[in-house]
Amino acid sequence: MAIYYLGAKSFGRSAGTGGSVSTSAAAYRSGERIRDERTGRIYDHSNRRDIEHKEILVPSHFAGASAQPAWARDRSQLWNAVERSELRANARVAREYVLALPHELNAAQRIVLARSFAQELSDHYRNAVDLAVHQPRTDPRNFHAHLLTTTREITPQGLGHKTIAELNGSQRFELGLPRAMEEHAQIRERWAVVTNEALREAGLEVRVSHVPNPQAALQRDARPWLPRVAWEIERRGGHSVLGDRVRGQFGQRHQVEQAAVGKTPEEIARQSAENWRAYRAAVLSGQGPDVERQRDSLRRELGHDGHSL
């Protein structure tokens, strides 16, 4: 049967490493030789033979545009630009998503599936996504993909502002964005949806689910997590608007989880797909949050120079 898996991690600089983590990661995952121009180190993994597909994706809004970020499609240029753009010793330079690809699909179908999801991430965060599809090494079912993403947006001239994935909790709240954990849950759900769509289009009966055991999850004493400032206000007997908002969002999420009890993975995936289409329609029609405008307003309010958001 098809197996669901989506893992995520970030790459940050640490003392003693020199910080050449993104160039090393890109070379290893793509099976290429990359020289880190900042440190002079060379990462050579050109002897790998398990790379089934590799490419770099940029946001779809560049399609047909007169100014193209051609530089970002060169793996060495892209990740060396990433290393140069981050000045802090503890900077986060990249994020990665690791996806289990259904072995029931053929090679072309697996690549289309991984590529479509990588493009969605690139469009959502306006960043570059370095995609590498790997063949199994031991278990013959272990086809998987690595999506190495930049933490800054892509422009024709170079790297721009930090993506919305890098905003802290208070910044996300000011922009009306979900918490980072909730956003990650949405990404996990979306991966289940597109995987099931690919399985259905291939004429296969198997399905995956991002919900391992909704019944067990609902048996826990679920309570909303309150930000410290809201908790302190209410602890002293005051009223917190933020606390009310968090409890309202939690109630809506809890209703969704309750509705999932007893449903098959196909029914859960179908509802998730409907939710995603409704969200995208709202954004495209202008009803969704104007993140770009709000973020610029927040940047001016906080007095940032544009590179810390």
QUIJOVEN-V978167 format. One record per residue. N is the residue number from 1. SS is DSSP state (hx for helix, st for strand, lp for the rest). OMEGA is omega in whole degrees, -180 to 180 (* if undefined). D_FIRST is the distance of its C-alpha to the first C-alpha in whole Angstrom. Layout:
BEGIN
N|SS|OMEGA|D_FIRST  N|SS|OMEGA|D_FIRST
END
This chain:
BEGIN
1|lp|179|0  2|lp|-177|4  3|lp|177|6  4|lp|172|10  5|lp|169|13  6|st|177|16  7|st|-179|19  8|st|175|23  9|st|179|26  10|st|178|30  11|st|179|32  12|st|179|36  13|lp|177|39  14|lp|-176|40  15|lp|175|43  16|lp|-179|44  17|lp|-176|41  18|lp|174|43  19|lp|-178|40  20|lp|-175|39  21|hx|-177|35  22|hx|178|34  23|hx|179|36  24|hx|-179|34  25|hx|-179|31  26|hx|180|31  27|hx|-178|32  28|hx|-176|29  29|hx|-179|26  30|hx|-178|28  31|lp|-178|29  32|lp|176|33  33|st|-179|36  34|st|176|38  35|st|177|41  36|lp|-175|42  37|lp|-179|45  38|lp|-177|46  39|lp|-178|46  40|lp|180|46  41|lp|179|43  42|st|178|41  43|st|-174|37  44|st|177|36  45|lp|-177|33  46|lp|179|33  47|lp|180|32  48|lp|-179|28  49|lp|-178|27  50|lp|179|23  51|st|-178|24  52|st|-179|22  53|st|176|24  54|st|175|26  55|st|178|28  56|st|-179|30  57|st|177|30  58|lp|-176|33  59|lp|-176|33  60|hx|-178|33  61|hx|175|37  62|hx|-179|38  63|lp|179|37  64|lp|180|41  65|lp|-180|43  66|lp|178|46  67|lp|-178|45  68|lp|176|42  69|lp|-177|40  70|hx|-179|40  71|hx|-175|41  72|hx|180|37  73|hx|174|36  74|lp|-172|37  75|hx|-180|35  76|hx|179|38  77|hx|-177|40  78|hx|-172|38  79|hx|171|37  80|hx|175|40  81|hx|177|41  82|hx|-179|39  83|hx|-180|41  84|hx|-174|44  85|hx|-176|43  86|lp|-176|43  87|lp|-177|46  88|lp|-179|45  89|lp|-179|44  90|lp|-176|41  91|lp|171|40  92|st|-173|36  93|st|-178|36  94|st|171|32  95|st|-179|29  96|st|172|26  97|st|178|22  98|st|-174|19  99|st|170|16  100|st|-180|12  101|lp|-178|12  102|lp|179|8  103|lp|178|9  104|lp|178|8  105|lp|176|11  106|lp|-174|15  107|hx|-179|17  108|hx|-180|19  109|hx|178|17  110|hx|-179|15  111|hx|179|19  112|hx|180|20  113|hx|-179|17  114|hx|-179|19  115|hx|-179|22  116|hx|179|22  117|hx|178|21  118|hx|179|24  119|hx|177|26  120|hx|178|26  121|hx|179|26  122|hx|179|29  123|hx|-177|31  124|hx|-176|30  125|hx|-180|32  126|lp|-179|34  127|lp|175|33  128|lp|179|32  129|st|179|29  130|st|-174|28  131|st|174|25  132|st|178|23  133|st|-176|20  134|st|173|19  135|lp|179|18  136|lp|174|16  137|lp|-180|19  138|lp|178|18  139|lp|-177|14  140|lp|179|13  141|lp|-170|10  142|lp|170|12  143|lp|-177|13  144|st|-179|15  145|st|174|18  146|st|177|22  147|st|-180|24  148|st|-172|27  149|st|176|29  150|st|178|33  151|lp|176|35  152|st|178|37  153|st|-178|37  154|st|174|38  155|lp|178|41  156|lp|-177|43  157|lp|-177|45  158|lp|180|43  159|st|-178|41  160|st|-179|42  161|st|172|42  162|st|179|39  163|lp|-180|36  164|hx|177|35  165|hx|-177|33  166|hx|180|36  167|lp|177|38  168|lp|-174|39  169|hx|-178|38  170|hx|178|42  171|hx|179|41  172|hx|180|38  173|hx|-179|40  174|hx|-179|43  175|lp|-179|41  176|lp|-180|39  177|lp|177|36  178|lp|175|33  179|lp|-176|33  180|hx|179|31  181|hx|179|28  182|hx|178|28  183|hx|177|28  184|hx|177|25  185|hx|177|23  186|hx|178|24  187|hx|177|22  188|hx|179|19  189|hx|-179|19  190|hx|179|20  191|hx|177|17  192|hx|-178|14  193|hx|-177|16  194|hx|176|17  195|hx|179|13  196|hx|176|12  197|hx|179|16  198|hx|178|14  199|hx|180|11  200|hx|179|14  201|hx|179|16  202|lp|180|14  203|lp|-179|14  204|lp|-178|10  205|lp|-176|10  206|lp|178|6  207|lp|176|8  208|lp|177|9  209|lp|176|12  210|lp|179|15  211|lp|-176|16  212|lp|-178|15  213|lp|-176|17  214|hx|180|20  215|hx|-180|22  216|hx|-179|22  217|hx|-178|23  218|hx|179|26  219|hx|179|27  220|lp|177|29  221|lp|-174|32  222|lp|178|31  223|lp|179|34  224|lp|175|35  225|lp|-179|36  226|lp|173|39  227|lp|-174|41  228|hx|-178|44  229|hx|179|46  230|hx|-180|45  231|hx|-179|45  232|hx|-180|49  233|hx|-178|50  234|hx|178|49  235|hx|180|50  236|lp|177|53  237|lp|180|53  238|lp|178|53  239|lp|-178|51  240|lp|176|48  241|hx|178|47  242|hx|178|44  243|hx|178|43  244|hx|-179|43  245|hx|-180|41  246|hx|-180|38  247|hx|178|38  248|hx|178|38  249|hx|180|35  250|hx|179|33  251|hx|178|34  252|hx|-180|32  253|hx|-180|29  254|hx|177|29  255|hx|178|30  256|hx|180|26  257|hx|178|25  258|hx|180|26  259|hx|-178|25  260|hx|-178|21  261|lp|179|22  262|lp|180|20  263|lp|177|19  264|lp|176|15  265|hx|179|13  266|hx|180|14  267|hx|178|18  268|hx|-180|18  269|hx|180|17  270|hx|178|19  271|hx|179|22  272|hx|179|21  273|hx|178|22  274|hx|178|25  275|hx|-179|26  276|hx|180|25  277|hx|178|27  278|hx|179|30  279|hx|-180|30  280|hx|179|31  281|hx|179|33  282|hx|180|35  283|hx|-177|35  284|hx|-179|36  285|lp|179|39  286|lp|-180|41  287|lp|-179|40  288|lp|-179|38  289|lp|178|39  290|lp|-173|41  291|hx|-177|40  292|hx|-179|42  293|hx|-178|45  294|hx|-179|44  295|hx|177|44  296|hx|178|47  297|hx|180|49  298|hx|-179|47  299|hx|179|48  300|hx|-179|52  301|hx|-177|52  302|hx|178|51  303|lp|-180|53  304|lp|-179|50  305|lp|177|50  306|lp|-178|47  307|lp|-179|45  308|lp|178|44  309|lp|*|42
END
